[in-house]
Amino acid sequence: MKVQVLQENLQRGLATVSRAVPSQTSLPIAANVLIGTDGG
């Protein structure tokens, strides 16, 4: 699957998510972000 997004929209979303998780975590999986899509 290929997805195209505007860089500024992706940056805004990642900035929001990054505030929810501490920078130093004991769970490596918490350092990742899952991106999903809806529809076609």
The first five atom37 places (N, CA, C, CB, O) and aatype in JSON, in Angstrom:
{
  "aatype": [12, 11, 19, 5, 19, 10, 5, 6, 2, 10, 5, 1, 7, 10, 0, 16, 19, 15, 1, 0, 19, 14, 15, 5, 16, 15, 10, 14, 9, 0, 0, 2, 19, 10, 9, 7, 16, 3, 7, 7],
  "atom_mask": [
    [1, 1, 1, 1, 1],
    [1, 1, 1, 1, 1],
    [1, 1, 1, 1, 1],
    [1, 1, 1, 1, 1],
    [1, 1, 1, 1, 1],
    [1, 1, 1, 1, 1],
    [1, 1, 1, 1, 1],
    [1, 1, 1, 1, 1],
    [1, 1, 1, 1, 1],
    [1, 1, 1, 1, 1],
    [1, 1, 1, 1, 1],
    [1, 1, 1, 1, 1],
    [1, 1, 1, 0, 1],
    [1, 1, 1, 1, 1],
    [1, 1, 1, 1, 1],
    [1, 1, 1, 1, 1],
    [1, 1, 1, 1, 1],
    [1, 1, 1, 1, 1],
    [1, 1, 1, 1, 1],
    [1, 1, 1, 1, 1],
    [1, 1, 1, 1, 1],
    [1, 1, 1, 1, 1],
    [1, 1, 1, 1, 1],
    [1, 1, 1, 1, 1],
    [1, 1, 1, 1, 1],
    [1, 1, 1, 1, 1],
    [1, 1, 1, 1, 1],
    [1, 1, 1, 1, 1],
    [1, 1, 1, 1, 1],
    [1, 1, 1, 1, 1],
    [1, 1, 1, 1, 1],
    [1, 1, 1, 1, 1],
    [1, 1, 1, 1, 1],
    [1, 1, 1, 1, 1],
    [1, 1, 1, 1, 1],
    [1, 1, 1, 0, 1],
    [1, 1, 1, 1, 1],
    [1, 1, 1, 1, 1],
    [1, 1, 1, 0, 1],
    [1, 1, 1, 0, 1]
  ],
  "atom_positions": [
    [[0.84, -1.17, 0.0], [0.0, 0.0, 0.0], [0.9, 1.24, 0.0], [-0.96, -0.01, 1.22], [1.89, 1.3, 0.72]],
    [[0.54, 2.21, -0.8], [1.25, 3.48, -0.82], [0.32, 4.56, -0.29], [1.76, 3.83, -2.25], [-0.86, 4.6, -0.63]],
    [[0.86, 5.42, 0.53], [0.09, 6.51, 1.12], [0.86, 7.8, 0.91], [-0.19, 6.26, 2.63], [2.07, 7.85, 1.11]],
    [[0.16, 8.84, 0.52], [0.79, 10.15, 0.37], [0.16, 11.1, 1.38], [0.63, 10.69, -1.09], [-1.06, 11.21, 1.47]],
    [[1.0, 11.79, 2.12], [0.53, 12.79, 3.08], [1.41, 14.03, 2.96], [0.55, 12.23, 4.54], [2.56, 13.95, 2.55]],
    [[0.86, 15.14, 3.32], [1.65, 16.36, 3.37], [2.58, 16.29, 4.58], [0.73, 17.63, 3.44], [2.17, 15.86, 5.65]],
    [[3.8, 16.71, 4.39], [4.8, 16.64, 5.46], [4.33, 17.39, 6.71], [6.12, 17.21, 4.98], [4.53, 16.92, 7.82]],
    [[3.72, 18.55, 6.52], [3.29, 19.34, 7.68], [2.18, 18.63, 8.46], [2.81, 20.73, 7.23], [2.12, 18.74, 9.68]],
    [[1.29, 17.9, 7.76], [0.24, 17.15, 8.45], [0.83, 15.99, 9.24], [-0.8, 16.63, 7.44], [0.42, 15.73, 10.37]],
    [[1.8, 15.3, 8.65], [2.45, 14.19, 9.34], [3.22, 14.7, 10.55], [3.4, 13.43, 8.38], [3.16, 14.1, 11.62]],
    [[3.94, 15.8, 10.39], [4.69, 16.38, 11.51], [3.76, 16.78, 12.65], [5.49, 17.6, 11.04], [4.08, 16.56, 13.82]],
    [[2.63, 17.36, 12.32], [1.68, 17.79, 13.35], [1.15, 16.59, 14.12], [0.51, 18.57, 12.71], [1.06, 16.63, 15.35]],
    [[0.8, 15.53, 13.41], [0.31, 14.32, 14.07], [1.36, 13.66, 14.93], [0.0, 0.0, 0.0], [1.07, 13.23, 16.04]],
    [[2.58, 13.56, 14.42], [3.66, 12.94, 15.19], [4.03, 13.77, 16.41], [4.89, 12.73, 14.31], [4.39, 13.22, 17.45]],
    [[3.95, 15.08, 16.3], [4.24, 15.95, 17.45], [3.21, 15.71, 18.56], [4.24, 17.43, 17.03], [3.56, 15.7, 19.74]],
    [[1.95, 15.54, 18.17], [0.91, 15.26, 19.15], [1.16, 13.94, 19.86], [-0.46, 15.24, 18.48], [1.05, 13.85, 21.08]],
    [[1.49, 12.92, 19.09], [1.74, 11.59, 19.65], [2.98, 11.59, 20.54], [1.89, 10.55, 18.53], [2.99, 10.95, 21.59]],
    [[4.02, 12.3, 20.13], [5.27, 12.28, 20.88], [5.12, 12.88, 22.28], [6.34, 13.04, 20.12], [5.9, 12.55, 23.17]],
    [[4.14, 13.74, 22.48], [3.91, 14.3, 23.82], [3.29, 13.27, 24.76], [3.0, 15.52, 23.74], [3.38, 13.43, 25.98]],
    [[2.67, 12.22, 24.22], [2.0, 11.23, 25.06], [2.94, 10.16, 25.6], [0.9, 10.57, 24.27], [2.6, 9.48, 26.56]],
    [[4.11, 10.01, 24.99], [5.05, 8.95, 25.39], [6.35, 9.59, 25.85], [5.31, 7.96, 24.21], [6.88, 10.47, 25.17]],
    [[6.87, 9.17, 27.02], [8.15, 9.73, 27.47], [9.28, 9.38, 26.52], [8.47, 9.23, 28.88], [9.25, 8.34, 25.86]],
    [[10.29, 10.25, 26.45], [11.41, 10.02, 25.52], [12.25, 8.82, 25.94], [12.29, 11.26, 25.44], [12.8, 8.12, 25.08]],
    [[12.35, 8.56, 27.23], [13.08, 7.39, 27.74], [12.07, 6.4, 28.29], [14.14, 7.79, 28.84], [11.45, 6.66, 29.33]],
    [[11.88, 5.28, 27.61], [10.91, 4.29, 28.05], [11.57, 2.93, 28.17], [9.72, 4.22, 27.07], [12.51, 2.61, 27.44]],
    [[11.09, 2.12, 29.1], [11.64, 0.78, 29.28], [11.01, -0.22, 28.31], [11.43, 0.31, 30.72], [11.48, -1.35, 28.19]],
    [[9.96, 0.19, 27.61], [9.31, -0.66, 26.62], [9.67, -0.18, 25.22], [7.77, -0.67, 26.82], [9.16, 0.86, 24.79]],
    [[10.53, -0.89, 24.5], [10.93, -0.44, 23.16], [9.76, -0.25, 22.2], [11.89, -1.43, 22.57], [9.82, 0.61, 21.32]],
    [[8.7, -1.02, 22.36], [7.56, -0.91, 21.46], [6.88, 0.46, 21.6], [6.55, -2.03, 21.73], [6.22, 0.92, 20.67]],
    [[7.03, 1.1, 22.76], [6.42, 2.41, 22.99], [7.1, 3.51, 22.19], [6.45, 2.74, 24.47], [6.6, 4.64, 22.14]],
    [[8.24, 3.21, 21.58], [8.96, 4.2, 20.78], [8.49, 4.2, 19.33], [10.47, 3.94, 20.84], [9.03, 4.96, 18.52]],
    [[7.51, 3.38, 18.99], [7.02, 3.26, 17.61], [5.64, 3.89, 17.47], [6.98, 1.79, 17.17], [4.94, 4.1, 18.46]],
    [[5.27, 4.17, 16.24], [3.96, 4.74, 15.93], [3.31, 3.88, 14.85], [4.08, 6.24, 15.47], [3.92, 3.6, 13.83]],
    [[2.07, 3.48, 15.09], [1.3, 2.72, 14.1], [0.43, 3.7, 13.32], [0.43, 1.6, 14.78], [-0.34, 4.46, 13.91]],
    [[0.56, 3.67, 12.01], [-0.23, 4.54, 11.14], [-1.22, 3.68, 10.37], [0.68, 5.37, 10.17], [-0.82, 2.71, 9.72]],
    [[-2.5, 4.03, 10.44], [-3.53, 3.27, 9.74], [-4.33, 4.16, 8.81], [0.0, 0.0, 0.0], [-4.25, 5.39, 8.89]],
    [[-5.11, 3.54, 7.94], [-5.96, 4.29, 7.02], [-7.39, 3.78, 7.11], [-5.44, 4.16, 5.57], [-7.63, 2.66, 7.56]],
    [[-8.32, 4.6, 6.69], [-9.73, 4.23, 6.6], [-10.17, 4.38, 5.16], [-10.61, 5.09, 7.55], [-9.75, 5.31, 4.47]],
    [[-11.0, 3.49, 4.71], [-11.57, 3.61, 3.37], [-10.59, 3.33, 2.26], [0.0, 0.0, 0.0], [-9.62, 2.61, 2.45]],
    [[-10.85, 3.91, 1.1], [-10.06, 3.6, -0.07], [-9.1, 4.67, -0.37], [0.0, 0.0, 0.0], [-8.35, 4.57, -1.35]]
  ]
}
